[in-house]
Amino acid sequence: MDRVLASQLGVAAVEGLINGENLVEYAGKTVKIDQYGLLFATPKIPYRYTPNTATEQAGHFCVFTKDFAPISKIGLDIDLLPVFSNQSDFVFQINAEQYKAVEQIFNKIHLEIDSSYEFKYELLRNYLMELIHYGQKLKPIAPQKNVKTATTRIAALFIELLERQFPIENISQVLQLKTPKQYADALNVHVNHLNKVLKETIGKTTGDIISSRINQEAKVLLKQTTWNVSEIAYSLGFEEIAHFSNFFKKNNSISPLIFRQLV
């Protein structure tokens, strides 16, 4: 599933059982899956998954939403589990025996989804938690060195995370990440390091890049929607319309209303 789409659809997490040689890049790390692997990911943690197409690829993926696995149903907050935290690694190398064990759980999920059992979703939640607990007992793959510079990788993942916030498609969609610190936390790097990386690779500060992208989206919304300025300001993360108006005028030398009239 496309990760931008996943974020917009409210996907909570993805679990993947991998059979084949692959690279997974996230934050300042690159890990290589030689043959068998187990991956846990959420839309809030940007990563790049690159299969080696020269080798045979197979496996299973399970995508679920928070509505499917709420605290009231599973007794745990998915966001607080170690395998879904941006403070820990989430890619695990497993052997053939472990692969078969995890595949059995996935096969039970496939079988149960098509069943007419009255309580099948409760059973599916149990299988989901079985997968999560299995993964949390595993040891993460050690990161590789010199596969790709950490600087380039962090910059690319920052841009991916930034673009994941857009486009704003309805007035109930609100920008979640607005400050350099929020992006740095999501990437699990220090805010000063992220700023240094972006100045080296893109030539702009973190704040400048974020502001530029928000300004770009603001102009699109003013041109292409009938939303009032207050609704646009709210969707872009501004609590006060005055703050949005000042931001827009600073970046474009005219007010949002005058800009809309001119276009």
Backbone bond lengths (Angstrom), bond angles and torsions (degrees), N, CA, C in turn:
res aa  C-N    CA-C-N  psi(-1)  N-CA   C-N-CA  omega(-1)  CA-C   N-CA-C  phi
1 M - - - 1.469 - - 1.526 109.55 -
2 D 1.322 116.42 136.35 1.452 120.96 176.13 1.521 109.42 -59.84
3 R 1.356 116.47 133.90 1.453 118.77 -172.44 1.523 112.85 -73.33
4 V 1.344 117.72 -27.65 1.461 119.04 175.56 1.521 109.05 -67.86
5 L 1.345 116.34 -44.60 1.456 120.75 177.45 1.516 110.23 -62.28
6 A 1.325 116.70 -41.24 1.464 120.63 -179.96 1.515 110.97 -58.05
7 S 1.331 115.76 -43.03 1.461 119.53 -179.68 1.523 111.06 -63.69
8 Q 1.338 116.70 -41.55 1.454 120.80 -177.50 1.525 112.03 -70.75
9 L 1.347 117.10 -28.48 1.457 120.91 -179.54 1.522 112.33 -84.84
10 G 1.309 117.28 -1.15 1.453 120.18 178.21 1.509 113.99 81.01
11 V 1.330 116.92 25.26 1.459 119.97 178.43 1.521 109.39 -65.08
12 A 1.322 116.77 132.71 1.461 121.00 179.83 1.512 111.01 -86.11
13 A 1.336 117.05 -41.90 1.456 119.42 -175.41 1.518 111.01 -163.99
14 V 1.335 113.45 163.71 1.460 122.11 176.52 1.517 107.83 -129.62
15 E 1.324 116.47 135.47 1.457 121.66 173.63 1.519 107.78 -118.20
16 G 1.329 116.66 130.32 1.455 119.86 -178.19 1.513 112.43 -128.04
17 L 1.322 116.23 132.87 1.463 122.89 173.20 1.518 106.13 -105.00
18 I 1.317 117.06 120.06 1.460 122.09 -168.77 1.521 111.16 -114.58
19 N 1.325 115.40 135.55 1.462 122.15 174.43 1.517 107.06 -128.75
20 G 1.323 116.93 101.30 1.455 121.97 -177.06 1.514 110.66 145.70
21 E 1.323 116.60 164.54 1.465 121.04 -178.90 1.523 109.71 -80.04
22 N 1.344 116.46 128.50 1.464 121.67 -176.01 1.526 110.98 -147.15
23 L 1.333 115.04 158.72 1.466 122.04 171.08 1.526 108.38 -117.98
24 V 1.322 115.58 137.99 1.464 120.85 174.85 1.524 107.37 -124.38
25 E 1.345 116.56 123.90 1.465 121.65 -178.83 1.522 109.75 -115.39
26 Y 1.316 116.40 133.42 1.463 120.98 176.29 1.513 108.82 -157.72
27 A 1.358 115.39 144.01 1.469 122.13 -177.14 1.522 109.23 47.09
28 G 1.331 117.67 -126.67 1.455 120.16 -179.24 1.506 113.11 -97.10
29 K 1.317 118.34 24.19 1.462 120.41 -171.73 1.524 112.63 -128.61
30 T 1.321 114.87 150.86 1.454 122.51 169.97 1.514 107.16 -132.02
31 V 1.322 117.32 128.33 1.459 120.41 177.51 1.519 108.76 -122.33
32 K 1.307 115.50 144.35 1.459 121.52 -178.98 1.523 109.78 -109.84
33 I 1.322 115.70 129.52 1.458 121.60 172.81 1.519 106.68 -96.81
34 D 1.312 116.73 113.72 1.463 120.36 -176.61 1.524 112.11 -73.27
35 Q 1.313 117.87 -40.26 1.462 120.83 -178.40 1.528 112.04 -147.00
36 Y 1.342 115.89 -62.57 1.464 119.98 -177.08 1.529 110.21 -114.92
37 G 1.314 116.45 136.30 1.457 119.32 -179.86 1.515 112.35 -149.73
38 L 1.335 114.87 160.54 1.463 122.27 176.36 1.523 106.98 -128.92
39 L 1.328 116.72 124.41 1.459 122.02 -174.30 1.528 110.01 -121.37
40 F 1.340 115.43 136.85 1.463 122.16 174.99 1.526 107.30 -122.39
41 A 1.324 117.78 131.22 1.463 119.13 -177.43 1.518 110.79 -148.22
42 T 1.342 115.11 155.16 1.460 121.40 175.09 1.521 108.37 -131.69
43 P 1.335 118.77 156.72 1.465 121.13 178.88 1.524 113.44 -59.77
44 K 1.330 117.90 -22.25 1.470 119.99 -177.44 1.525 112.45 -79.20
45 I 1.341 117.81 -11.47 1.460 121.12 178.78 1.523 108.59 -112.42
46 P 1.337 118.72 106.55 1.461 119.98 -179.14 1.522 111.09 -70.83
47 Y 1.307 116.44 139.00 1.460 121.17 177.27 1.519 108.85 -153.41
48 R 1.315 116.16 161.66 1.460 121.66 176.73 1.516 108.51 -122.49
49 Y 1.322 115.63 125.69 1.467 122.35 -177.46 1.524 107.63 -111.72
50 T 1.349 117.13 117.63 1.461 121.48 -175.78 1.520 110.81 -123.62
51 P 1.341 117.83 105.25 1.464 119.82 177.39 1.521 111.07 -76.08
52 N 1.313 116.39 145.33 1.462 121.32 173.48 1.520 107.08 -82.41
53 T 1.331 116.36 100.26 1.462 120.55 -173.65 1.522 112.86 -69.21
54 A 1.336 116.12 -9.04 1.464 118.86 176.63 1.527 111.10 -78.20
55 T 1.329 116.19 -11.66 1.466 120.51 178.53 1.526 109.50 -112.52
56 E 1.312 116.08 158.23 1.464 120.77 179.54 1.527 109.96 -68.29
57 Q 1.327 116.45 136.16 1.458 121.79 -177.83 1.534 110.41 -119.51
58 A 1.313 116.26 137.11 1.464 121.39 177.37 1.520 108.07 -155.31
59 G 1.334 116.44 173.41 1.459 119.21 176.76 1.514 112.46 145.48
60 H 1.331 115.32 -166.01 1.460 122.76 -177.27 1.527 108.96 -140.53
61 F 1.335 116.41 150.37 1.460 121.14 174.17 1.525 109.63 -132.53
62 C 1.308 115.73 142.24 1.463 122.12 177.62 1.527 107.67 -125.45
63 V 1.320 117.22 117.99 1.460 123.01 -179.63 1.528 108.31 -113.33
64 F 1.322 117.15 128.13 1.462 119.09 -179.04 1.525 111.30 -140.79
65 T 1.317 115.68 158.63 1.461 122.20 -178.98 1.525 110.82 -104.75
66 K 1.325 115.47 166.56 1.468 119.89 176.79 1.522 111.20 -65.04
67 D 1.323 116.21 -30.34 1.467 119.28 178.33 1.523 111.17 -64.38
68 F 1.333 116.84 -30.16 1.461 120.21 179.59 1.529 111.20 -77.30
69 A 1.325 115.93 -32.13 1.468 119.58 -175.78 1.527 111.57 -126.24
70 P 1.342 118.08 60.77 1.470 120.16 178.75 1.528 111.07 -75.34
71 I 1.314 115.80 163.31 1.468 120.82 179.37 1.523 110.79 -56.52
72 S 1.329 116.76 -37.36 1.465 120.38 -177.30 1.523 112.78 -64.55
73 K 1.345 116.53 -23.15 1.463 120.50 -178.11 1.524 113.20 -96.67
74 I 1.348 116.28 -36.95 1.470 118.60 -175.14 1.524 113.12 -109.44
75 G 1.333 117.25 -9.76 1.457 120.64 177.14 1.513 114.73 78.05
76 L 1.345 117.29 7.14 1.458 122.09 -178.91 1.522 109.43 -140.37
77 D 1.339 115.46 153.17 1.458 120.98 174.17 1.522 107.62 -93.02
78 I 1.331 117.01 114.41 1.464 122.01 -177.39 1.527 111.46 -52.79
79 D 1.333 116.88 -40.99 1.469 120.77 -176.96 1.526 112.96 -64.22
80 L 1.335 117.14 -21.00 1.464 120.30 -177.47 1.527 112.94 -95.42
81 L 1.323 117.37 -4.35 1.462 120.02 179.75 1.524 110.16 -74.11
82 P 1.332 118.27 138.30 1.465 121.85 -176.45 1.526 114.78 -52.75
83 V 1.336 118.19 -41.27 1.470 119.38 -176.02 1.524 112.67 -68.75
84 F 1.338 118.28 -16.22 1.457 121.24 179.27 1.526 111.98 -110.10
85 S 1.317 117.03 14.62 1.460 121.87 179.94 1.521 110.06 -94.22
86 N 1.348 116.86 141.80 1.463 118.97 176.83 1.520 111.88 -77.59
87 Q 1.339 116.61 2.42 1.462 120.97 176.90 1.530 111.78 -94.89
88 S 1.326 116.95 -1.72 1.467 118.88 -178.09 1.520 110.28 -134.42
89 D 1.327 115.78 167.13 1.456 120.97 177.52 1.525 109.38 -81.22
90 F 1.324 115.94 155.35 1.464 118.36 -174.84 1.529 112.95 -136.17
91 V 1.332 116.80 16.45 1.462 121.23 177.60 1.524 107.97 -119.70
92 F 1.321 116.44 128.01 1.458 121.09 -174.11 1.525 111.06 -126.13
93 Q 1.322 115.47 131.60 1.466 120.70 173.89 1.527 107.97 -84.71
94 I 1.322 117.08 132.73 1.462 120.71 178.67 1.521 109.50 -129.02
95 N 1.329 116.10 160.76 1.464 119.71 179.02 1.531 110.13 -93.09
96 A 1.332 115.91 179.38 1.466 120.68 -176.04 1.527 111.91 -61.45
97 E 1.324 116.26 -38.69 1.465 120.14 -179.72 1.529 110.78 -65.93
98 Q 1.344 115.97 -42.98 1.464 120.14 178.55 1.530 110.77 -66.32
99 Y 1.337 115.76 -37.98 1.465 120.14 177.89 1.529 110.59 -57.98
100 K 1.324 116.00 -45.47 1.468 120.39 -179.87 1.530 111.16 -63.48
101 A 1.337 115.89 -38.88 1.470 120.05 -179.89 1.527 111.06 -64.11
102 V 1.340 116.24 -44.32 1.463 119.87 179.93 1.530 110.40 -70.62
103 E 1.329 116.51 -37.35 1.464 119.84 179.76 1.527 111.09 -62.37
104 Q 1.318 116.81 -33.12 1.464 120.17 177.30 1.531 111.15 -61.38
105 I 1.339 115.84 -38.15 1.468 119.50 178.04 1.530 109.96 -66.71
106 F 1.337 116.35 -44.64 1.462 119.68 177.91 1.525 111.30 -61.43
107 N 1.326 116.80 -39.86 1.466 120.18 179.16 1.528 111.13 -62.98
108 K 1.337 116.29 -36.78 1.466 119.71 177.15 1.531 110.30 -65.74
109 I 1.332 115.95 -36.28 1.468 120.30 177.27 1.526 110.23 -64.27
110 H 1.349 116.18 -47.80 1.469 120.26 179.43 1.528 110.84 -57.67
111 L 1.311 116.16 -43.55 1.463 121.54 -177.54 1.527 111.37 -66.70
112 E 1.327 115.76 -42.59 1.465 120.21 -174.89 1.525 112.64 -72.24
113 I 1.343 116.91 -32.48 1.464 120.37 -179.65 1.528 111.31 -57.13
114 D 1.329 116.39 -35.95 1.469 120.87 -177.51 1.531 113.28 -90.48
115 S 1.329 116.96 2.98 1.463 119.18 -176.83 1.529 111.16 -83.81
116 S 1.316 115.57 168.13 1.467 121.16 177.63 1.529 111.20 -107.04
117 Y 1.327 116.20 15.28 1.464 121.49 -178.78 1.528 110.01 -61.35
118 E 1.304 116.81 131.20 1.462 121.96 -174.12 1.526 113.01 -58.41
119 F 1.342 116.41 -35.88 1.468 120.46 -176.68 1.530 111.58 -109.58
120 K 1.326 116.25 34.26 1.466 119.03 -174.69 1.532 112.65 -64.25
121 Y 1.325 118.24 -32.25 1.464 118.99 -178.55 1.526 111.92 -71.72
122 E 1.316 117.01 -31.42 1.464 119.49 173.02 1.524 109.67 -64.55
123 L 1.332 115.96 -41.39 1.460 120.65 179.16 1.524 110.83 -66.74
124 L 1.327 117.03 -39.71 1.467 121.02 177.98 1.525 111.11 -63.20
125 R 1.333 116.91 -37.79 1.470 119.76 176.55 1.528 110.62 -64.05
126 N 1.326 116.62 -36.47 1.469 120.05 177.08 1.524 110.91 -64.44
127 Y 1.335 116.72 -42.02 1.466 120.39 178.28 1.534 110.32 -64.66
128 L 1.338 115.64 -39.52 1.462 120.49 178.41 1.522 110.65 -59.66
129 M 1.334 116.85 -46.87 1.457 120.49 179.84 1.523 111.48 -67.28
130 E 1.326 116.80 -31.15 1.465 119.86 176.47 1.529 110.08 -63.24
131 L 1.332 116.72 -40.62 1.467 121.09 176.83 1.526 111.20 -63.34
132 I 1.324 115.90 -45.06 1.465 120.54 -178.33 1.526 111.15 -63.27
133 H 1.314 116.90 -46.59 1.463 119.83 -179.62 1.526 111.33 -65.97
134 Y 1.321 116.97 -35.28 1.468 120.33 176.82 1.534 109.18 -60.97
135 G 1.330 115.92 -45.91 1.460 119.99 -178.77 1.515 113.38 -66.14
136 Q 1.331 117.07 -36.42 1.466 119.90 -177.08 1.526 112.84 -69.06
137 K 1.315 116.67 -16.14 1.467 119.79 178.20 1.527 112.20 -90.28
138 L 1.340 116.89 -4.64 1.459 120.71 -177.78 1.522 111.72 -88.53
139 K 1.316 115.92 163.10 1.463 122.26 177.98 1.524 108.77 -97.65
140 P 1.346 118.71 127.95 1.467 120.56 -179.01 1.523 112.59 -62.64
141 I 1.335 116.01 155.81 1.462 121.50 175.66 1.522 108.70 -72.53
142 A 1.320 117.01 136.54 1.462 121.14 177.55 1.527 109.56 -68.53
143 P 1.344 118.36 136.95 1.465 120.54 179.68 1.520 111.78 -63.42
144 Q 1.355 116.50 148.37 1.455 121.74 174.71 1.522 109.50 -86.15
145 K 1.297 116.33 160.15 1.455 121.45 176.51 1.528 109.48 -113.83
146 N 1.344 115.15 148.57 1.453 122.42 173.21 1.523 114.75 62.65
147 V 1.322 117.92 20.97 1.460 118.74 173.33 1.525 108.51 -77.85
148 K 1.285 116.16 -38.40 1.455 123.18 178.30 1.517 105.77 -160.34
149 T 1.316 118.09 143.15 1.455 118.63 -176.38 1.519 110.60 -62.88
150 A 1.311 115.33 139.35 1.464 120.43 -179.87 1.523 110.61 -61.38
151 T 1.329 116.54 -34.87 1.461 120.76 -179.51 1.522 111.42 -60.73
152 T 1.326 115.90 -49.48 1.467 120.49 179.76 1.516 111.06 -63.49
153 R 1.318 115.77 -40.10 1.459 120.73 -177.47 1.533 111.28 -66.13
154 I 1.335 116.67 -45.15 1.464 120.30 -179.77 1.527 110.31 -63.20
155 A 1.332 116.74 -41.40 1.463 120.18 179.23 1.524 111.05 -62.24
156 A 1.330 116.58 -43.20 1.468 120.67 -179.66 1.524 111.20 -64.94
157 L 1.326 116.38 -41.10 1.460 120.16 -179.72 1.530 111.63 -70.54
158 F 1.329 116.43 -32.11 1.466 119.74 175.41 1.524 110.26 -62.89
159 I 1.336 116.20 -47.35 1.464 120.22 179.95 1.524 110.53 -62.25
160 E 1.319 116.42 -40.11 1.466 119.97 178.18 1.528 111.07 -62.97
161 L 1.321 116.06 -42.74 1.463 120.57 179.33 1.525 110.83 -65.88
162 L 1.325 116.15 -39.64 1.467 120.94 178.14 1.527 110.61 -62.38
163 E 1.340 116.17 -48.50 1.465 120.20 -177.13 1.522 112.09 -68.49
164 R 1.317 116.32 -22.43 1.461 120.34 178.96 1.530 111.50 -64.99
165 Q 1.336 117.11 -20.54 1.464 120.55 -179.78 1.534 112.03 -76.80
166 F 1.329 115.72 -12.96 1.462 120.55 -172.58 1.530 110.71 -124.85
167 P 1.367 117.35 161.94 1.458 127.91 -0.57 1.527 112.14 -78.73
168 I 1.323 115.62 158.04 1.465 121.23 172.80 1.528 106.33 -82.84
169 E 1.326 117.34 115.51 1.466 120.59 -170.20 1.529 114.49 -108.48
170 N 1.323 117.78 -13.38 1.463 119.43 175.85 1.529 108.84 -153.44
171 I 1.315 116.41 161.89 1.469 120.07 -172.56 1.522 113.13 -71.31
172 S 1.324 116.94 -12.21 1.469 119.12 177.18 1.525 111.81 -88.03
173 Q 1.331 116.50 -9.11 1.467 121.12 178.63 1.522 108.84 -86.09
174 V 1.311 117.01 119.76 1.463 121.72 -176.28 1.523 109.89 -118.61
175 L 1.316 115.99 136.27 1.460 122.12 178.22 1.526 109.88 -56.50
176 Q 1.333 116.97 126.53 1.460 120.92 -176.17 1.528 112.99 -91.36
177 L 1.323 117.05 -36.83 1.466 121.26 -178.30 1.519 108.90 -111.98
178 K 1.330 116.97 121.38 1.459 120.37 -173.92 1.525 113.76 -127.10
179 T 1.319 118.11 -20.15 1.462 120.50 -173.78 1.529 111.25 -117.79
180 P 1.334 117.61 156.42 1.466 120.22 176.42 1.525 112.88 -54.87
181 K 1.333 117.41 -38.94 1.464 119.92 -179.06 1.524 111.57 -64.97
182 Q 1.324 116.92 -38.89 1.463 119.70 179.05 1.528 110.96 -62.87
183 Y 1.323 116.60 -40.19 1.466 120.05 177.70 1.524 110.93 -68.90
184 A 1.321 116.88 -41.63 1.463 120.41 179.17 1.520 110.84 -62.06
185 D 1.319 116.69 -42.00 1.467 120.64 178.67 1.523 110.83 -63.07
186 A 1.332 116.76 -41.51 1.465 120.64 -179.94 1.524 111.40 -65.05
187 L 1.334 116.46 -32.04 1.465 121.45 179.59 1.523 112.42 -89.31
188 N 1.332 115.51 -5.31 1.465 121.47 -179.72 1.528 111.96 61.09
189 V 1.331 116.31 42.50 1.463 122.03 174.66 1.525 107.74 -131.18
190 H 1.340 116.50 161.52 1.463 119.76 178.17 1.521 109.23 -72.50
191 V 1.326 116.91 144.02 1.454 121.05 -176.62 1.526 111.79 -59.76
192 N 1.331 117.89 -35.94 1.467 120.56 178.36 1.524 111.48 -68.81
193 H 1.333 116.31 -36.47 1.466 120.07 178.55 1.525 110.30 -67.48
194 L 1.320 116.98 -41.45 1.465 120.32 178.15 1.522 110.17 -61.33
195 N 1.317 117.08 -42.82 1.460 121.27 179.25 1.525 110.83 -61.69
196 K 1.330 116.68 -42.60 1.468 122.01 179.28 1.530 110.53 -63.35
197 V 1.328 115.91 -43.68 1.469 121.26 -179.88 1.526 110.78 -60.53
198 L 1.319 116.85 -45.70 1.463 120.78 -176.70 1.524 111.90 -70.72
199 K 1.317 117.18 -34.27 1.465 119.57 176.58 1.520 110.64 -67.02
200 E 1.348 116.58 -35.42 1.464 121.00 178.94 1.524 112.30 -72.10
201 T 1.317 117.08 -39.69 1.464 120.73 -173.21 1.528 114.36 -93.90
202 I 1.333 116.89 -34.73 1.465 120.68 -175.81 1.522 112.06 -112.10
203 G 1.331 116.13 -23.66 1.453 120.04 178.85 1.514 114.01 87.62
204 K 1.333 116.57 11.34 1.461 121.01 178.79 1.515 109.86 -133.60
205 T 1.328 116.47 158.01 1.462 120.03 176.92 1.529 109.91 -76.83
206 T 1.322 115.44 164.50 1.465 120.66 178.01 1.522 110.50 -58.40
207 G 1.325 116.05 -46.94 1.456 120.60 -179.04 1.520 112.68 -61.24
208 D 1.338 116.83 -39.93 1.465 120.85 179.77 1.528 111.40 -63.89
209 I 1.332 116.14 -41.56 1.469 120.37 -178.94 1.525 110.53 -66.52
210 I 1.329 116.05 -43.95 1.471 120.10 179.29 1.528 110.23 -62.84
211 S 1.328 116.67 -46.79 1.470 121.05 -179.16 1.523 111.36 -61.03
212 S 1.327 116.12 -41.54 1.459 120.69 -179.75 1.525 111.36 -61.87
213 R 1.346 116.01 -41.64 1.472 119.34 -178.55 1.528 111.07 -71.27
214 I 1.330 117.35 -37.92 1.468 120.24 177.15 1.527 110.05 -65.38
215 N 1.320 116.19 -40.89 1.462 120.48 178.59 1.527 110.92 -63.33
216 Q 1.313 116.36 -40.64 1.462 121.24 177.80 1.530 110.85 -60.16
217 E 1.336 115.92 -44.39 1.462 120.27 -179.82 1.524 110.73 -68.58
218 A 1.322 116.84 -36.01 1.466 120.74 178.60 1.528 110.40 -60.22
219 K 1.317 116.74 -43.21 1.468 120.37 -179.97 1.525 111.66 -66.19
220 V 1.327 116.02 -37.59 1.471 120.22 177.48 1.525 110.36 -63.15
221 L 1.329 116.42 -45.04 1.466 120.73 -178.65 1.531 111.61 -66.79
222 L 1.319 116.89 -37.15 1.463 120.26 177.90 1.526 111.29 -67.91
223 K 1.325 116.11 -34.22 1.466 120.83 -179.61 1.525 112.50 -77.99
224 Q 1.328 116.38 -43.73 1.464 120.43 -164.35 1.528 115.42 -105.78
225 T 1.321 118.20 -4.50 1.470 119.67 179.50 1.525 110.42 -122.58
226 T 1.321 114.22 167.52 1.471 120.04 175.47 1.528 110.88 -103.63
227 W 1.321 116.74 11.21 1.462 120.20 179.62 1.525 109.27 -62.73
228 N 1.329 116.15 146.16 1.460 117.63 175.21 1.530 109.55 -77.20
229 V 1.311 115.48 167.92 1.467 120.57 -174.70 1.523 111.41 -61.94
230 S 1.314 116.71 -34.89 1.464 120.55 179.08 1.529 111.18 -63.33
231 E 1.330 116.74 -41.44 1.470 120.99 179.32 1.521 111.23 -66.91
232 I 1.311 116.89 -39.93 1.463 121.23 177.82 1.523 110.16 -64.90
233 A 1.325 116.03 -44.43 1.465 120.46 179.27 1.521 110.87 -58.54
234 Y 1.324 116.77 -45.11 1.467 121.46 -179.50 1.529 111.15 -62.58
235 S 1.330 117.10 -44.82 1.462 120.92 -179.02 1.526 111.89 -62.99
236 L 1.323 116.23 -30.31 1.463 120.41 -179.15 1.525 112.74 -90.24
237 G 1.324 116.58 7.58 1.457 120.20 172.51 1.510 115.89 92.30
238 F 1.330 117.56 12.07 1.466 120.71 178.88 1.527 108.99 -94.83
239 E 1.315 116.70 122.23 1.463 120.54 -179.06 1.522 112.12 -75.10
240 E 1.319 116.92 -26.91 1.465 121.18 179.96 1.522 109.35 -121.15
241 I 1.325 116.74 135.96 1.458 120.67 179.30 1.530 111.30 -62.44
242 A 1.344 116.10 -31.15 1.470 119.90 179.29 1.524 110.85 -64.11
243 H 1.334 116.48 -37.99 1.467 119.68 178.85 1.523 110.71 -64.92
244 F 1.331 116.08 -40.31 1.465 119.69 178.38 1.525 110.62 -66.01
245 S 1.324 116.87 -44.08 1.469 120.72 -179.44 1.522 111.12 -61.07
246 N 1.328 116.65 -42.37 1.467 120.45 177.84 1.525 111.06 -65.04
247 F 1.331 116.55 -41.49 1.470 121.56 177.91 1.527 109.92 -60.92
248 F 1.321 116.74 -47.54 1.465 120.66 -176.99 1.530 111.09 -65.42
249 K 1.323 116.19 -42.93 1.464 119.82 -179.16 1.525 111.32 -66.44
250 K 1.333 116.67 -36.01 1.462 120.99 178.09 1.523 110.89 -63.06
251 N 1.327 116.38 -36.80 1.463 120.66 -176.33 1.526 113.95 -88.88
252 N 1.336 117.32 -20.83 1.464 119.45 -174.35 1.527 114.73 -127.78
253 S 1.322 116.23 -3.74 1.473 123.12 177.72 1.526 113.76 67.91
254 I 1.335 117.59 6.75 1.461 121.52 174.36 1.527 108.62 -140.31
255 S 1.310 116.36 161.79 1.462 120.37 -179.21 1.530 110.50 -77.84
256 P 1.326 118.34 161.15 1.466 121.14 177.65 1.530 112.70 -57.81
257 L 1.328 117.77 -40.51 1.463 121.02 -178.43 1.523 111.77 -65.63
258 I 1.323 116.51 -42.76 1.470 119.80 178.81 1.527 109.91 -66.95
259 F 1.317 117.45 -39.72 1.468 121.16 177.36 1.528 110.02 -58.24
260 R 1.324 116.71 -45.52 1.476 120.66 -179.48 1.533 110.69 -63.39
261 Q 1.304 117.61 -38.99 1.466 120.77 179.56 1.525 111.60 -65.85
262 L 1.324 116.27 -35.47 1.466 120.72 -177.53 1.522 112.93 -73.90
263 V 1.333 116.52 -26.88 1.464 118.96 -178.05 1.522 111.03 -98.16
